[in-house]
């Protein structure tokens, strides 16, 4: 199984809109060929809907998001995930490091489910202890 991070989903939608495959589409094919179950964290969906609210064409953008994510299982945020999130943020802050809350939330969901996180922004997630990351 694989958790697809927001940048990955956005890149997939852009490639689809352009009508030509790119790195995200190629990675999606690789994941599918490996038999991975494709998932997104509930926070990825939230980030995508922020784009709808800010966009010039909210109806079209919402439709594009709904079509793109329909094939993915949406992973929830549970009490146990909240503990993982707290451990990530607190641990990094103790070391004098910071991470955006949304990245820590997405990372905590991937950790909760012991899944690899697929992202273009490896640097955002590399500081999360125990998180397995695949770039593209």
C-alpha positions in Angstrom: 0.0 0.0 0.0 1.1 3.6 -0.6 0.0 6.9 0.8 0.0 9.6 -2.0 0.9 13.0 -0.7 -0.7 16.3 -1.9 2.1 17.2 -4.4 1.7 13.8 -6.1 -2.1 14.2 -6.5 -1.7 17.8 -7.8 0.9 16.7 -10.3 -1.4 13.8 -11.4 -4.2 16.3 -12.0 -1.9 18.7 -13.9 -0.6 16.0 -16.1 -4.2 14.8 -16.8 -5.3 18.3 -17.7 -2.3 18.7 -20.1 -3.2 15.4 -21.6 0.3 14.0 -21.4 1.8 11.7 -18.8 4.7 12.9 -16.7 6.6 11.8 -13.7 3.6 11.4 -11.4 1.7 9.4 -14.0 4.7 7.2 -14.5 5.0 6.7 -10.7 1.3 5.9 -10.5 1.8 3.2 -13.2 4.7 1.8 -11.3 2.7 1.6 -8.1 -0.2 0.0 -9.9 2.1 -2.5 -11.6 3.4 -3.4 -8.1 -0.1 -4.0 -6.9 0.0 -1.2 -4.4 -3.3 -0.1 -2.8 -3.4 3.6 -3.4 -4.5 5.8 -0.5 -4.5 9.5 0.5 -4.6 11.0 4.0 -7.7 13.0 4.9 -5.4 16.0 5.1 -4.4 15.7 1.5 -8.0 16.0 0.6 -8.3 19.0 2.9 -5.3 20.7 1.1 -6.9 20.0 -2.3 -10.1 21.7 -1.2 -8.1 24.7 -0.1 -7.2 25.0 -3.7 -10.8 24.9 -4.7 -11.7 27.7 -2.3 -8.8 29.8 -3.7 -9.3 28.9 -7.4 -10.9 30.9 -10.2 -13.1 27.9 -11.3 -14.2 26.2 -8.1 -16.8 23.9 -9.7 -14.4 22.6 -12.3 -11.6 22.2 -9.7 -13.8 20.3 -7.3 -14.9 18.0 -10.1 -11.3 17.4 -11.1 -10.4 16.6 -7.5 -13.4 14.3 -7.0 -12.5 12.4 -10.2 -8.9 12.1 -9.4 -9.3 10.9 -5.8 -12.2 8.5 -6.5 -9.8 5.7 -7.1 -8.0 6.3 -3.7 -8.9 5.1 -0.3 -9.1 8.1 2.1 -7.3 7.3 5.4 -8.8 9.0 8.5 -7.1 10.7 11.5 -7.7 8.8 14.7 -6.8 9.4 18.4 -3.8 7.1 17.9 -2.7 9.1 14.9 -2.9 12.3 17.1 -0.4 10.7 19.4 2.0 10.0 16.5 1.5 13.5 15.3 2.4 14.9 18.8 5.5 12.7 18.9 6.7 13.9 15.5 6.2 17.6 16.2 7.3 17.5 19.8 10.4 15.4 19.0 11.5 17.7 16.2 10.9 20.8 18.3 13.0 19.3 21.1 15.8 19.0 18.5 15.3 22.6 17.4 13.7 21.6 14.1 10.3 22.5 12.7 7.9 20.9 10.3 4.6 22.3 9.0 1.6 20.9 10.8 0.0 19.7 7.5 3.2 17.7 6.6 3.4 16.2 10.1 -0.3 15.3 9.9 0.1 13.6 6.6 3.2 11.9 7.8 1.5 10.7 11.0 -1.3 9.1 8.9 1.3 7.2 6.8 3.1 6.1 9.9 -0.1 5.0 11.6 -0.8 2.7 8.7 2.9 1.7 8.3 2.7 2.7 4.6 5.2 4.3 2.3 4.6 8.0 1.5 4.9 9.0 -2.2 5.9 12.6 -2.6 7.8 15.1 -4.8 8.9 16.9 -1.6 11.1 14.4 0.1 12.8 17.2 2.0 9.6 18.1 3.8 9.2 14.5 5.2 12.7 13.2 5.6 12.9 14.4 9.2 10.0 12.2 10.4 11.6 9.3 12.2 10.5 5.9 10.8 8.6 7.3 7.8 9.3 5.5 4.5 9.4 7.8 1.5 9.4 7.2 -2.2 10.0 10.1 -4.6 9.4 10.4 -8.2 
